[in-house]
Amino acid sequence: MPKISLVGQSYTLRSLTAGAQASINVYPEVFQDPNNKTENIGMLYGIPGRHVFSNPGLSGVCRGIWTGGGRCFVAIGTQYCELNSAGAIIYGPYTISNATVFGFANSPVQFFANGSQLFIVSGGVAYIDGGAGPVVISQADSTGQVAAFGTGVGWASGDKFVDDGSWVGKTININGTNYTIAGTPTAGGPPFSPTQDQLYTTGAVGVTSPPTYPYTVAGSQFPFAAVTGAFLDNSFWFNIPFTRIAKFSNVDNGALWNGLDFITKNSWPDHIMSILADSSQIYLWGDQSFEVWQANPGSTTNFFTRIDGASARIGSISPWGPISIDGHVYFIGSGDQGRPTAYILNGFTPTRISQHGQEEVWYANHFGPGCISYTYQEEGHTFWCINFGAQTWCFDTTTGAWHQRMAGPYTAFTAYPTAYHSYIPEFGNGKHLTCGPLDGIIYESSTAFYDDAGANIAWQRALPYQYNGRMRLYDRRLELELETGTTPSGTPNILLEISDDRGHTFTTVGAASVGASGDYTIRVFWPALGSYYERVYRFSGSSQGRVALIDAELDQELGTV
């Protein structure tokens, strides 16, 4: 009997006639034993299951998780706290911002640590926690250049003005003379207003433009903190929204920020959407381009320098999309070219790793903006997972294959619940802790778990086309080789469906039992499958047993007409 291509990835094209493959909640593993010649080149494993690790009881959905030095911090709704190895709160909870960021509610919270302080970026605000709760970061002065016209003052460069009303009544020093700030045009407006460029004074400023003049606002609150953050060269970093500016703190002290310690994205004019630290370098991502900077140890004034040639006219489609994995940078790219594409940076050159099948689905569903990346490694596989909201797609850096992750029954898959992941080796024998935008519960994830917090895990695999050059095929029997007997109770089935209209609709052939617990030798097959010119076979299952699909064989006769 001929083997058919059981092992594969999700690859559904805009034209289903050309490709209708799907791998939902299963991913391929290639056999590495060179003596394994009797079966397929590999197999399909089921995704990890989840068990509840902690329900902190905080209001809202999970927005982030971080572990380091044996400590675990989680953000849920408008609060964050520390959990111990039993899942109990031992620090906090403390209140943080959950303001809408770039139109996205419940935006991700990022944590970074320097050994004594925790830097938190949440809802457009940056905090530093030295052990007594979060404090909004501030600096001694806001400085820059302004142009003055009577009582009006226009921002030219440097720190943006603060337009939430907190500057009203403060003193602004322009070219050595003090003036009182009377108001800003968007006082009380949204924190991410791009018009932080004008304010009024109570009296006419005694200078006119051009040229511009230096200004200082003493003891001012830092302007609207951050969108994303990073930790590099013992300093914390963040980017200011609607600018090309990335700020960095004093060395080893995230409570001190100098107004002159910043770098400006200058290869292309798009604003910085997000920043990422990797390999002693800081990446500045716009929506149309990126560039890379590194430390400049020989300078006492220019602490960081842009790397010549380390830029490209491809930007990030989401503030939370770029990620570092095993020394490489991955991101979902955008730019003048259009549709979302997955890239890895080889050096500083973007190399496309998504294929037409994935890109067609992302583009058709308007996926990309607001997507959240996370990564983990387990059993020799390293995954880059991108939660797009309605769907989650994962790239296995070990095999180069893509698969989807979804929740719910295979008859009506729903959004996958995980968007954040962190591994902590100090808890037990090591735990993969996860959470996501559907609830405020922290889960332990493991390939040793075959259920989703007590519920079945559904999976589906649609195979490549069976085709014989417009000659009819006759299938007498299809047998699926898989691991059986691992379900703790009941006798689950695998459903077989077929599509003879080029993947547009599927008809149920029937369900075959995979046996009860301990039945390791049961054979799973479907007889008398009829004839066709081209066909897609699709398997679906749902259980709390191990999913290990090994091979598929057809008893098939080739027709002549």
Number of C-alpha atoms within 10 A of each C-alpha: 12 11 15 16 15 26 24 23 26 25 26 23 18 16 13 14 14 14 19 21 23 22 26 26 24 28 27 27 21 13 14 9 8 7 7 11 9 6 13 18 19 18 21 23 18 21 24 19 22 25 18 17 19 19 14 18 10 17 12 17 18 30 27 26 27 22 21 15 10 11 14 21 19 27 29 31 22 21 20 26 21 21 20 15 16 10 16 14 20 10 15 15 18 14 15 23 18 20 19 16 20 17 11 12 12 22 26 29 30 22 23 19 23 17 11 11 17 19 26 28 24 30 27 22 23 27 23 25 18 17 10 10 16 20 15 18 23 22 17 16 19 24 23 21 19 23 22 23 15 14 16 19 22 18 21 16 15 18 25 24 24 25 27 20 16 14 21 18 14 18 19 21 17 24 16 11 12 15 21 17 22 18 21 24 15 19 18 11 11 12 22 22 16 13 15 22 20 21 23 22 21 13 13 15 21 13 16 14 13 10 10 19 19 16 24 22 22 15 13 20 19 23 22 23 25 25 29 29 27 24 21 20 16 16 18 26 26 23 28 25 25 17 18 20 20 23 21 25 23 15 14 16 16 25 19 16 22 16 20 15 15 20 19 16 23 14 17 15 12 18 23 30 27 28 24 24 21 18 11 11 18 23 23 28 30 28 22 22 25 27 25 24 20 19 17 13 11 9 10 7 10 13 14 18 15 21 14 10 11 15 22 17 18 23 25 30 27 23 25 26 25 26 21 19 18 9 9 14 21 23 26 27 28 23 18 11 11 10 18 24 26 21 20 22 14 11 10 17 13 19 14 15 16 18 15 14 20 21 20 19 17 18 15 10 12 12 19 23 21 21 21 24 26 21 21 14 16 11 6 8 15 18 22 21 25 27 27 22 19 13 21 23 22 22 23 19 16 14 14 12 21 28 23 25 25 22 21 17 16 16 9 8 16 15 17 22 20 27 26 26 23 20 21 19 14 14 15 9 7 10 18 18 24 26 27 23 24 15 17 22 21 26 24 21 25 17 15 11 18 26 22 20 16 13 14 18 27 26 26 23 26 26 25 24 21 16 15 14 10 12 13 16 22 17 16 15 16 23 17 19 20 21 18 24 20 19 20 14 14 11 15 21 17 20 18 23 18 20 19 18 15 19 24 12 11 17 12 11 16 11 18 17 15 24 21 17 16 13 15 14 12 16 16 19 19 17 13 12 16 11 17 19 18 20 20 23 22 24 18 19 20 20 23 21 21 24 24 18 22 20 20 21 17 20 16 18 14 13 14 9 9
